[in-house]
Amino acid sequence: WFSFFMSIFWIGVASFGMVDWATIVGDTCGIPPQVMGLTFLAAGTSVPDLLSSVVVAQQGKGDMAVSSSIGSNIFDVLVGLPVPWLAYNLIKGKHVSVGAKSLKLSILILLGMLAAVILTIKFSNWSLTHELGYIMLVLYFLFVMQDLLRDEELICTGGCF
């Protein structure tokens, strides 16, 4: 148990440092925090999932590779976010306010992206092809672009980025 909780502790320390370092690098290079979080931090935290998915896919277990990547995101949303919020609520006795001006629109865009991904895979006959990979990259860049363009702090007032 001690090792388990110490590993959780060190993951927290490393995560805190990673966010601070990404902010410092972004400030140094003139990259807004939103861009650093949406691209570099998101990609960096997905590398372990990528590596494990590649290993099991090479072993012929493609369903496990896909399930792993989807399962980790589901876990993040259903456990990784609510457990700290619940702990904060129990310790402080206050509710955690999630402030987002366009949460409904963000959820609709997320559902639209999910539908686009499923339809794209369906139209490629449920096969992972080079074309499907390129389409997924285009969908990702479209998602990043619309998210950054919807960010009020990044709207050009004297220059973006």
Solvent accessible surface area in square Angstrom, and as a share of the most:
residue,aa,sasa,rsa
1,W,226,0.79
2,F,156,0.65
3,S,86,0.56
4,F,109,0.45
5,F,118,0.49
6,M,67,0.30
7,S,53,0.34
8,I,91,0.46
9,F,109,0.45
10,W,143,0.50
11,I,108,0.55
12,G,39,0.37
13,V,67,0.38
14,A,60,0.46
15,S,47,0.30
16,F,148,0.62
17,G,11,0.10
18,M,67,0.30
19,V,74,0.43
20,D,63,0.32
21,W,162,0.57
22,A,12,0.09
23,T,54,0.31
24,I,106,0.54
25,V,77,0.44
26,G,1,0.01
27,D,98,0.51
28,T,111,0.64
29,C,86,0.52
30,G,47,0.45
31,I,50,0.25
32,P,23,0.14
33,P,80,0.50
34,Q,50,0.22
35,V,20,0.12
36,M,12,0.05
37,G,31,0.30
38,L,40,0.20
39,T,32,0.19
40,F,114,0.48
41,L,35,0.17
42,A,44,0.34
43,A,61,0.47
44,G,38,0.37
45,T,77,0.45
46,S,55,0.36
47,V,68,0.39
48,P,84,0.53
49,D,42,0.22
50,L,103,0.51
51,L,106,0.53
52,S,52,0.34
53,S,18,0.12
54,V,66,0.38
55,V,78,0.45
56,V,26,0.15
57,A,48,0.37
58,Q,148,0.66
59,Q,114,0.51
60,G,68,0.65
61,K,93,0.39
62,G,38,0.36
63,D,113,0.58
64,M,100,0.45
65,A,9,0.07
66,V,79,0.45
67,S,67,0.43
68,S,42,0.27
69,S,41,0.27
70,I,102,0.52
71,G,35,0.34
72,S,32,0.20
73,N,91,0.47
74,I,93,0.47
75,F,118,0.49
76,D,75,0.39
77,V,89,0.51
78,L,118,0.59
79,V,58,0.33
80,G,37,0.36
81,L,85,0.42
82,P,49,0.31
83,V,85,0.49
84,P,73,0.46
85,W,98,0.34
86,L,105,0.52
87,A,43,0.34
88,Y,89,0.34
89,N,44,0.22
90,L,131,0.65
91,I,143,0.72
92,K,117,0.49
93,G,64,0.62
94,K,123,0.52
95,H,163,0.73
96,V,56,0.32
97,S,107,0.69
98,V,88,0.50
99,G,76,0.73
100,A,55,0.43
101,K,180,0.76
102,S,47,0.30
103,L,89,0.44
104,K,172,0.73
105,L,83,0.41
106,S,40,0.26
107,I,85,0.43
108,L,117,0.58
109,I,40,0.20
110,L,109,0.54
111,L,100,0.50
112,G,40,0.39
113,M,39,0.17
114,L,98,0.49
115,A,49,0.38
116,A,30,0.23
117,V,45,0.26
118,I,85,0.43
119,L,90,0.45
120,T,22,0.13
121,I,42,0.21
122,K,101,0.43
123,F,156,0.65
124,S,26,0.17
125,N,122,0.63
126,W,166,0.58
127,S,51,0.33
128,L,150,0.75
129,T,58,0.34
130,H,149,0.67
131,E,114,0.51
132,L,5,0.03
133,G,36,0.34
134,Y,141,0.54
135,I,79,0.40
136,M,51,0.23
137,L,96,0.48
138,V,87,0.50
139,L,26,0.13
140,Y,89,0.34
141,F,118,0.49
142,L,104,0.52
143,F,54,0.23
144,V,10,0.05
145,M,103,0.46
146,Q,45,0.20
147,D,42,0.22
148,L,15,0.07
149,L,124,0.62
150,R,74,0.27
151,D,34,0.17
152,E,110,0.49
153,E,142,0.64
154,L,17,0.08
155,I,96,0.49
156,C,84,0.50
157,T,123,0.72
158,G,91,0.87
159,G,58,0.56
160,C,44,0.26
161,F,146,0.61
